[in-house]
Amino acid sequence: MEDLKQYIEENKERFLEELFELIRIPSISSLEKHKPDMYRAAELWKKILLEAGADKAVVYETKGNPVTYGEKIIDPAKPTVIVYGHMDVMPVDPIELWNTDPFEPVIKDSKIWARGADDDKGQAFMHAKAFEYLVKTNQLGVNVKFMIEGEEEIGSPSLPKWCEEHKEMLKGDIILVSDTGMIAPNIPSITTGLRGLSYWEVEVTGPNRDLHSGLFGGAVANPINVLSKMIASMLDENNHITIPGFYDDVIEVSDEERALMAKAPFNLDAYEKALNLTTVVGEKGYTTNERTGIRPTFDVCGIWGGYTGEGAKTVLPAKANAKISTRLVPNQNHEKIAKLFKEHFESIVPEGVRVKVEYLHGGQGYVCPIDMPAYIAADKAYETVYGKRPVPVRSGGSIPIISEFEKILGIKSILMGFGLESDAIHSPNENFPLEQFFNGINTIPYFYKYFTEMNQ
């Protein structure tokens, strides 16, 4: 692969132009008005894969958003790598906090600034260009299948059924994913674990209409007050989750593994400074990396009710709502946790109000063995490009479909991420360093090289 860097250098402007065309599509899966954009993105991915060298590419319908599938089969007897990515992105609100148009990518300070620059258009696109290089230089040694979905940011509700319906087409040996990150630009890492997720919306209802807070305050339960107290009760003074049975299936990580995790470079002062924090907060008895990697969490993702406009309005609201999530560790079942939360939340509602709990979506956690051939190939690929072996880390994030792939298709996934914590994914001013983008295109072909060699 002596010409790989030269190929990237000669084509880097084209790569960026093609990526920017993809980014400009506002493919926000959680907003129904962007449904047409999901199809635009799917059709563009079809074009990208065909131009990169796929033998065929097809846009498939699902009960929700489309899936773009492409493949190149060089020999049915050879191993098959399935590349998974997603074309959908998170909403951009609050839009006023963006320094640039979120769907008009710009390059500044050697970074791409736009929604989806990292998560996951930029990272998925790296695979298309790595594949293009291997095909055009006749160095592809395995079969490759692409599966690009449009609902990852809302929990991939349609993809499991689609996978069930196309199990024969999706036969493979490993699923290759870039939807995670690295510890630092000069410290490569491979994500070996993902937390699971359960996500709800709750509603507390009091009177049949908004009331005057002076005439009715003190005599009628205020739904916002009630909801705030109910949520506050979910964590104790040690930030331990109080839902009965919540920790029953949590596997405690051994002291030996915790010691290995502690070797990962981490600067607490720099972490706090980057987030403008006076101190970190979390479950007592665990470090920051442990809290985000091996422990479950409980968080309010949004809360609203009453009057929130400019100035004052003395109102006792009729309703209060919140969106709540728990991150789960492997062995915790998201459906069991969904049931436990609902039962507990309904059991603590006080007199004077009614509560409704709606389960929106969830997924299982995932653990990747570090002795399987695909992990070893990824390890060697990073070492080849970065000059050092990657650190195995457990991510605090969730990709619910990863555990579903293993359940439905019987295939493990390898998570080769190139994003950085500073990329601000899901937030205003999402970005992706050009260096990481091009390093990804440089590293992925070596994964194929070593994976091919290990399967000869």
Secondary structure, DSSP 8 states (H G I E B T S, - for coil): -TTHHHHHHHHHHHHHHHHHHHHTS--BTT-GGGHHHHHHHHHHHHHHHHHHT-SEEEEE--SSS-EEEEEE-S-TTS-EEEEEEE--B----SGGG-SS-TTS-EEETTEEESTTTTTTHHHHHHHHHHHHHHHHTT---SEEEEEEES-GGGT-SSHHHHHHHTTTTT--SEEEE--SB-SBTTB-EEEEEE-EEEEEEEEEE-SSS-EEHHHHBTTB--HHHHHHHHHHTTB-TTS-B-STTTTTT-----HHHHHHHTTS---HHHHHHHTT-SS---STT--HHHHHHTS-EEEEEEEEES--SSS---EE-SEEEEEEEEEE-TT--HHHHHHHHHHHHHHT--TT-EEEEEEEEEE--EE--TTSHHHHHHHHHHHHHHSS--EEEE-S---HHHHHHHHHH---EEE---B-GGG-TTSTT-EEEHHHHHHHHHHHHHHHHHHHHHT-
